Amino acid sequence: MSTDRLYTGTEAAALATTWRQALTGGAAAVTLSAISHWRTRGHLTTAGLDPHGRPLYTLRALATAEQATRAGALRAARRTRPHP
């Protein structure tokens, strides 16, 4: 995976979901809406815009945002799981 490649919001959500699911045994996913919230809340910075004006993200920025938001997401995932 190249570190200079730029990712769309959809690609960023899919990549972050892969990371989260590896940590949670498939229990947590990252949506396009979550990517937008990360940007709005200042966790994720854009590296440019695509030809349609949609934000693009670097792998480094995405990894940093995923790590910064992970603890809260994992708490939320535990709250929504049914108890055995």
N, C-alpha and C positions, 0 to 999 in steps of 0.2 A: 504494500500500500504506500503510495507516494505521499510525502508530507506536504508537497506543494500543490496538490490537487485541491480543487474547490468543490464543495458538496452543496447541493440544493437542500432545502428544508426536508423534502421527502427522503432524500438519500441520507441526510444527517439523522433523521428519526430512525430509519432502518438500521444504520450502523450503531447508534446508541442503544437501540433495542437489543441488538446482538450482544453488546457488552453487558447490559443489565440482566438479560436472561441467563448469561453465563454465570453471573453472580447469584442469581435467585432460583436457579433450577427451572427457568421458564416462567416465573411468576410475575415479572414486571416487564412492561413495555413502555417505549417512549413514542408518543404521537407527534404528528406535525404541530398540533396545538401546543404541546409541551415545548417544542423547539421555539415556537413564537413567544411563549411565556418566558423562556430562558433569556431570549433576546430583550424583551420588554423589561425584565427585572435586572438586566445588566450582567447576567451570568455568561452570555454568549455574544461575542462581537462579530460583526459581519466583515468579510474581506472584500466585498464588492457586490455587484448586482449582475444577474444574468441578462440576456437581451430583452426579457420581458419585465425587467425591473424588480425581480424577486431576489432576496438576499442570498448570498453564497457564504459558506463557512469553511475555514481551514480545519484540518484534522486536529491540530493542536488546540484550537479554540473549542472545538466540539468535545474533546477529551476533558479539557479543563471544566467546562460547563457540566458535563455528565458527572464528574467527580464532585463538584461543588453541590450538586442537587441530589446526589445518590442517597444520603442518609434519610432525607425527608421522604423520598420516593419509596425506600424500603420500609420505613415506618408505615406509610400509607398502605403498601401492599400487604403487610402483616395484619393491619386492621380489617382489611376487606376479605381476607381468607376465612372460610368457615372453619370452626373448631371441630376436631374429630370427636 
